[in-house]
Every structure is written in C-alpha cells, then in structure tokens.
Amino acid sequence: MTAALQAKELLIRAVECDQNGRILEAQTLYQDGIAQLMSFVSSEPDEQKRKGFLTRIKEYMDRADAIKARVNGKLMLGEVVTHISIEENDTGYDYVQVFGKYMTNQTVEILLEEPYMTQNYQYQNLIRFLELAVTNCTQLKYFRLITKKDTVNHDQQKSNMGQIKADLERRHIAFYINLSNGYIIKIGRGLHFYKASNPMYSIGLTNYRYRKCLQTDVDIWRTSSTAN
C-alpha cells in the first residue's frame, strides 16, 4: 500500500471515530494520517497537486487541534465527586473498590497516564487494571497508555508492551488512564499504591483487597458533560 493510500485509510477512520465520539482514537489516527500524508506530499513534483494536499492537511490538522482542545477541556473542567484518603498499611482497596463502579459499559475509550512502567510488579498492576477494564467496559474499543521510556531496559519494555498490545488487539481493542464516560480518576501514586506481599505466600498475594497500601489520595472527577 502506498503512503497516500495509507494516509487516506487512516484519515477516513479518524473522521469516522470523530463522528462516533471516539475522540482519543480519532486524535491518534489524525496524527498518524497527517504524518503519512506529509511524507507523501514532500515528494509530489506537481505544485498544484501539492497545494491541494496541503489544503487538506490543514483541514485535518484543524480537526486534530479541535479534538486536543476538547480533551484538554475535559481534563480542566469538572467537579470532585469522591475523595478517598488511603492511609499507610490500609487494606480493602482493590481497583474494583477504588474506581470499579466508574468503569462501565458506557466506556469506549480509556487514556491512562502512568509514568512508571519498568518493573515486573508495575506491569502486573497494569494487567490487573486492564482485566478490570475488559470485564466492566464491555464496549471498550481503544486504550492509550502514556508513560516514560525505560532508559535502562527499553527492549524489555518494548517487548512487554508488545505482548499487551497483541492481547488487546485479539479482543478488538486498539492499544495506543480520563474515561470516555466523563469520569477522571486521579491517584497520587498512580496504579502502584500497593505494598509487596509479606511474606510472599500470604493472603493478599493475588487478591489486592487484602494487600497493604502505601499512603495516597484518590480523587474522582466528573466532567461537565456528565453533570445532570
């Protein structure tokens, strides 16, 4: 497939997602499609055709910028509906208890911002989160993770993410946390607020409801789009 056809396919999908309200996926598709089209246009010898392509690119860039503004607006505008203070060594705070009720079949997209994804337990926490998402969010179509690059073991990080991406795609979920149903969950320590099981083979090893926690605060925000 040529770069022009790849760009066309990506941008058509972007418009469809935009129209269907899947703005996170549309944002990524616009960015990828524009990059592909720019690559093609740079080698187009016909000046008139190049001008035409640049006009279309400007239109798609405007759409992508509008989506970015909508996403940022949702993050900035809202009200706290729940505040949870987790004290050192508290138990009873599995992901289900903390925010499970906000992950519903109305959720079609999830954006997770978790800066620390380098250690095995951190990947395990991510999988636990995704298991909850797959279970509760039956209409989930798109998941985007924003994290830092592992500068020490980047190849391992890339391999781990590849495995997770492949597994989600088998479930028809695009992998590229703000929930599309209008709730934003902010946790002081991100996903990683559990202490190691001590001793290892004790209650809490697999059921995190019994796992001791590190001190952190949880705020559940509701954006204006979900307010009554």
SEGU-741601 format. One record per residue: residue number from 1; x, y, z of N, C-alpha, C in turn; residue in one letter. Coordinates in steps of 0.2 Angstrom, whole numbers. Layout:
BEGIN
R  nr   n_u   n_v   n_w  ca_u  ca_v  ca_w   c_u   c_v   c_w rest
R NUM     X     Y     Z     X     Y     Z     X     Y     Z    A
...
***
This chain:
BEGIN
R  nr   n_u   n_v   n_w  ca_u  ca_v  ca_w   c_u   c_v   c_w rest
R   1     4    -6     0     0     0     0     4     6     0    M
R   2     3    11    -4     7    17    -5     5    22     1    T
R   3    10    26     2     9    31     8     3    35     7    A
R   4     1    37     1    -5    41     0   -11    37     2    A
R   5   -12    30     0   -17    26     2   -17    25     9    L
R   6   -12    24    12   -11    23    20   -14    29    23    Q
R   7   -12    35    21   -14    41    24   -22    42    23    A
R   8   -24    40    17   -32    40    16   -35    36    21    K
R   9   -33    30    21   -36    25    26   -36    27    33    E
R  10   -31    30    35   -30    32    42   -35    38    43    L
R  11   -35    43    39   -39    49    39   -47    47    39    L
R  12   -49    42    35   -56    40    34   -58    38    41    I
R  13   -54    33    44   -55    30    50   -55    36    56    R
R  14   -51    41    55   -51    46    60   -57    50    60    A
R  15   -60    52    54   -66    55    53   -72    51    56    V
R  16   -72    44    55   -77    40    57   -77    40    65    E
R  17   -71    39    68   -71    39    75   -73    46    78    C
R  18   -71    51    75   -73    58    77   -80    59    77    D
R  19   -84    57    72   -91    57    71   -94    53    76    Q
R  20   -91    47    78   -94    42    83   -92    44    90    N
R  21   -89    49    92   -87    51    98   -81    48   101    G
R  22   -77    44    97   -71    41   100   -65    45    99    R
R  23   -65    51   103   -60    56   101   -53    54   102    I
R  24   -52    50   107   -45    48   109   -42    44   103    L
R  25   -46    40   100   -44    36    94   -43    40    88    E
R  26   -48    45    87   -48    49    82   -42    54    82    A
R  27   -40    56    88   -34    60    89   -28    57    86    Q
R  28   -27    51    88   -21    47    86   -21    45    78    T
R  29   -27    44    76   -27    42    69   -26    49    64    L
R  30   -29    54    67   -27    61    63   -20    62    63    Y
R  31   -16    61    69    -9    62    69    -5    58    64    Q
R  32    -7    51    64    -3    46    60    -5    48    53    D
R  33   -11    49    51   -13    50    44   -10    57    42    G
R  34   -10    62    45    -6    68    43     1    67    42    I
R  35     4    63    47    11    62    46    13    58    39    A
R  36     8    53    38     9    49    32     8    54    25    Q
R  37     3    58    26     1    62    20     7    67    19    L
R  38    10    70    24    15    75    24    21    71    20    M
R  39    23    65    22    28    62    19    27    61    12    S
R  40    21    59    10    19    59     3    20    65    -1    F
R  41    17    71     2    17    77    -1    24    80    -3    V
R  42    28    78     2    35    81     1    39    78    -5    S
R  43    36    73    -8    39    70   -14    35    71   -20    S
R  44    29    75   -19    25    76   -25    28    82   -30    E
R  45    29    80   -36    33    85   -40    28    90   -43    P
R  46    21    89   -43    16    93   -46    14    98   -41    D
R  47    16   105   -42    15   110   -37     7   111   -36    E
R  48     3   110   -41    -4   111   -40    -7   106   -35    Q
R  49    -5   100   -37    -7    94   -33    -5    95   -25    K
R  50     2    97   -25     5    98   -18     1   103   -14    R
R  51    -1   109   -18    -5   114   -14   -12   111   -12    K
R  52   -15   107   -16   -21   104   -14   -21    99    -8    G
R  53   -15    95    -8   -14    91    -2   -13    95     4    F
R  54    -9   101     3    -8   105     9   -14   108    12    L
R  55   -19   110     8   -25   112    10   -29   107    14    T
R  56   -29   101    11   -32    95    15   -29    94    22    R
R  57   -22    94    22   -18    93    28   -20    98    33    I
R  58   -21   105    31   -23   110    35   -30   109    38    K
R  59   -34   106    35   -41   104    37   -41    99    42    E
R  60   -37    94    41   -36    88    46   -32    91    52    Y
R  61   -27    95    51   -24    97    57   -28   102    62    M
R  62   -33   105    58   -38   109    62   -42   105    66    D
R  63   -44    99    63   -49    94    66   -45    91    72    R
R  64   -39    89    71   -35    86    77   -34    91    82    A
R  65   -33    98    81   -32   103    86   -38   104    90    D
R  66   -44   103    86   -50   104    90   -51    98    95    A
R  67   -50    92    93   -50    87    97   -46    87   103    I
R  68   -40    90   102   -35    91   108   -38    96   113    K
R  69   -41   101   110   -44   106   114   -50   103   118    A
R  70   -53    99   115   -59    95   119   -56    91   124    R
R  71   -51    87   123   -48    83   128   -46    87   134    V
R  72   -42    92   132   -39    96   137   -44   100   141    N
R  73   -50   101   138   -55   105   141   -59   100   146    G
R  74   -59    94   145   -62    89   149   -58    88   155    K
R  75   -51    88   154   -47    87   160   -47    93   165    L
R  76   -48    99   162   -48   105   166   -55   107   169    M
R  77   -60   105   166   -67   107   169   -70   101   172    L
R  78   -72   102   178   -76    96   181   -76    97   189    G
R  79   -79    93   192   -80    93   200   -78    87   203    E
R  80   -76    87   209   -74    81   213   -80    78   215    V
R  81   -81    72   214   -87    68   216   -86    63   222    V
R  82   -79    61   222   -77    57   228   -70    58   229    T
R  83   -68    58   236   -61    59   238   -60    53   243    H
R  84   -55    49   242   -53    44   246   -46    45   249    I
R  85   -45    45   255   -38    45   258   -36    38   260    S
R  86   -31    35   257   -29    29   259   -23    30   264    I
R  87   -23    27   270   -18    28   274   -13    22   274    E
R  88    -7    24   276    -1    18   276    -4    12   280    E
R  89    -3     6   276    -4     0   278   -12    -2   278    N
R  90   -16     3   276   -23     1   275   -24    -5   270    D
R  91   -30    -8   271   -32   -14   266   -39   -12   264    T
R  92   -41   -16   259   -48   -15   257   -48   -11   251    G
R  93   -43   -10   247   -43    -5   242   -40    -8   235    Y
R  94   -44   -13   233   -43   -16   226   -45   -11   221    D
R  95   -43   -12   215   -45    -7   210   -53    -7   209    Y
R  96   -56   -13   210   -63   -13   210   -66    -9   215    V
R  97   -64    -9   221   -67    -5   226   -65     3   225    Q
R  98   -59     4   223   -57    11   222   -61    15   216    V
R  99   -61    12   210   -64    15   205   -68    11   200    F
R 100   -69     4   202   -73     0   198   -80     2   195    G
R 101   -83     5   200   -90     7   198   -91    13   193    K
R 102   -85    16   191   -85    21   186   -83    18   179    Y
R 103   -81    12   179   -79     9   173   -85     5   171    M
R 104   -89     7   166   -95     4   164   -95     2   157    T
R 105  -101    -1   155  -101    -2   148  -103     4   144    N
R 106  -103    10   147  -103    16   143   -96    19   141    Q
R 107   -91    15   144   -84    17   142   -82    14   136    T
R 108   -80    18   131   -77    15   125   -70    17   124    V
R 109   -67    22   127   -60    23   127   -57    25   134    E
R 110   -51    23   135   -48    24   141   -41    27   139    I
R 111   -39    33   143   -32    36   142   -29    35   149    L
R 112   -24    31   150   -20    30   156   -13    34   156    L
R 113   -12    38   161    -6    42   161    -2    39   168    E
R 114     2    34   166     6    31   172    13    31   170    E
R 115    17    36   173    24    37   171    29    31   173    P
R 116    27    27   177    32    22   179    30    15   177    Y
R 117    33    13   172    31     6   169    38     3   167    M
R 118    42     0   172    48    -3   171    49    -9   175    T
R 119    46   -10   181    47   -16   185    41   -21   184    Q
R 120    43   -27   185    38   -33   184    31   -31   188    N
R 121    31   -29   194    25   -28   198    21   -22   195    Y
R 122    25   -17   191    21   -12   188    17   -14   182    Q
R 123    20   -19   178    16   -22   173    11   -26   175    Y
R 124    12   -30   181     6   -34   184     0   -29   186    Q
R 125     2   -23   189    -3   -19   191    -7   -16   184    N
R 126    -3   -15   179    -7   -13   173   -11   -19   170    L
R 127    -9   -25   171   -13   -30   168   -20   -31   173    I
R 128   -19   -30   179   -25   -30   184   -30   -25   182    R
R 129   -27   -19   180   -31   -13   178   -35   -15   172    F
R 130   -31   -18   167   -34   -20   160   -39   -25   161    L
R 131   -38   -30   166   -43   -35   167   -49   -32   169    E
R 132   -49   -27   174   -55   -24   176   -58   -21   170    L
R 133   -54   -17   166   -57   -14   161   -61   -18   156    A
R 134   -58   -24   154   -61   -29   149   -67   -32   152    V
R 135   -67   -33   159   -73   -36   162   -79   -31   163    T
R 136   -77   -24   165   -83   -20   166   -85   -16   160    N
R 137   -80   -14   156   -81   -10   150   -82   -14   144    C
R 138   -88   -17   143   -89   -22   138   -89   -19   131    T
R 139   -90   -12   130   -89    -9   124   -83    -5   122    Q
R 140   -78    -7   126   -71    -4   126   -68    -5   119    L
R 141   -66     0   115   -63    -1   109   -56     2   108    K
R 142   -54     6   113   -47    10   112   -44    11   119    Y
R 143   -38    10   120   -34    11   126   -28    14   124    F
R 144   -26    20   127   -20    23   126   -16    24   133    R
R 145   -10    22   133    -5    22   139     0    27   137    L
R 146     1    32   142     6    37   142    11    36   147    I
R 147    17    34   146    22    33   151    29    35   149    T
R 148    33    34   153    40    36   152    44    30   149    K
R 149    49    32   145    53    27   142    58    24   147    K
R 150    59    17   147    63    14   151    70    15   148    D
R 151    74    19   151    81    20   148    86    15   149    T
R 152    84    10   154    89     5   156    87    -1   152    V
R 153    81    -3   152    79    -9   149    73    -8   144    N
R 154    75    -4   139    70    -1   134    67    -7   130    H
R 155    72   -12   128    70   -18   124    65   -22   127    D
R 156    66   -23   134    61   -27   138    55   -23   139    Q
R 157    55   -17   140    49   -13   140    45   -13   133    Q
R 158    48   -13   128    45   -13   121    42   -20   120    K
R 159    46   -25   122    43   -32   122    37   -33   126    S
R 160    37   -31   132    31   -31   137    25   -28   134    N
R 161    26   -22   131    21   -18   129    18   -21   122    M
R 162    22   -24   119    20   -28   113    16   -34   114    G
R 163    17   -37   119    13   -43   122     6   -40   124    Q
R 164     6   -35   128     0   -32   130    -4   -30   124    I
R 165    -1   -26   119    -5   -23   113    -8   -29   109    K
R 166    -4   -34   108    -6   -40   104   -12   -43   108    A
R 167   -12   -44   114   -18   -47   118   -24   -43   117    D
R 168   -23   -36   118   -29   -32   117   -32   -32   110    L
R 169   -28   -32   105   -30   -32    99   -34   -39    97    E
R 170   -32   -44   100   -36   -50    99   -43   -49   102    R
R 171   -44   -45   107   -50   -43   110   -54   -37   106    R
R 172   -51   -35   100   -53   -30    96   -53   -23   100    H
R 173   -48   -22   104   -47   -16   107   -40   -13   105    I
R 174   -40    -7   102   -34    -4   100   -30    -1   106    A
R 175   -24    -3   106   -19    -1   111   -15     5   109    F
R 176   -16    10   110   -11    16   108    -8    18   115    Y
R 177   -23    34   162   -29    32   161   -32    37   161    I
R 178   -43    47   162   -48    50   158   -52    44   155    N
R 179   -58    43   157   -63    39   155   -68    42   150    L
R 180   -69    39   144   -74    42   139   -81    43   142    S
R 181   -83    40   148   -89    41   150   -89    48   154    N
R 182   -84    51   155   -84    58   158   -81    58   165    G
R 183   -78    53   167   -75    52   174   -68    52   173    Y
R 184   -64    56   177   -57    56   178   -55    54   184    I
R 185   -50    49   185   -48    47   191   -41    49   192    I
R 186   -39    52   198   -33    54   199   -30    51   206    K
R 187   -25    47   205   -22    44   211   -15    46   212    I
R 188   -14    49   218    -7    52   220    -1    47   217    G
R 189    -2    41   218     4    36   217     2    32   210    R
R 190    -3    34   206    -4    31   200    -7    24   202    G
R 191    -6    19   198    -8    12   199    -4     9   205    L
R 192     2    11   206     6     7   211     6    10   218    H
R 193     0     9   221     0    11   228    -1     5   233    F
R 194     1    -1   231     1    -7   235     8    -9   237    Y
R 195     9   -12   243    15   -14   246    16   -21   244    K
R 196    22   -24   244    23   -31   242    20   -35   247    A
R 197    18   -41   245    15   -46   249    20   -49   254    S
R 198    19   -48   261    24   -50   265    21   -54   271    N
R 199    23   -61   272    28   -64   267    24   -65   261    P
R 200    28   -67   256    26   -68   249    19   -72   248    M
R 201    20   -78   251    14   -83   251     9   -82   257    Y
R 202     5   -76   256     1   -74   262    -6   -71   258    S
R 203   -11   -71   262   -17   -68   259   -16   -61   257    I
R 204   -18   -60   251   -16   -53   248   -11   -54   242    G
R 205    -9   -60   241    -4   -61   235    -7   -60   229    L
R 206   -13   -62   228   -17   -61   221   -23   -57   222    T
R 207   -26   -57   228   -32   -53   229   -30   -46   233    N
R 208   -29   -41   229   -27   -35   231   -31   -31   237    Y
R 209   -37   -34   238   -41   -31   243   -38   -32   250    R
R 210   -34   -37   250   -31   -39   257   -24   -36   257    Y
R 211   -21   -33   252   -14   -31   251   -14   -24   255    R
R 212    -9   -23   259    -7   -17   262    -5   -12   257    K
R 213    -8    -5   259    -7     0   254    -1     5   256    C
R 214     1     9   252     5    15   253     0    21   254    L
R 215     2    26   258    -2    31   259    -3    35   252    Q
R 216    -9    37   250   -10    40   244   -17    43   244    T
R 217   -19    48   240   -26    51   239   -29    49   232    D
R 218   -35    48   232   -39    47   226   -44    52   225    V
R 219   -44    55   220   -50    60   218   -53    57   212    D
R 220   -60    57   212   -64    55   206   -67    62   204    I
R 221   -66    63   198   -68    70   195   -74    68   190    W
R 222   -79    72   189   -84    71   184   -84    78   180    R
R 223   -83    77   173   -83    82   169   -90    85   168    T
R 224   -90    91   165   -97    94   164  -101    91   160    S
R 225   -98    86   155  -103    83   151  -107    77   154    S
R 226  -105    75   160  -108    70   164  -113    73   169    T
R 227  -112    79   170  -116    83   176  -123    83   174    A
R 228  -128    82   178  -135    82   177  -137    90   176    N
***
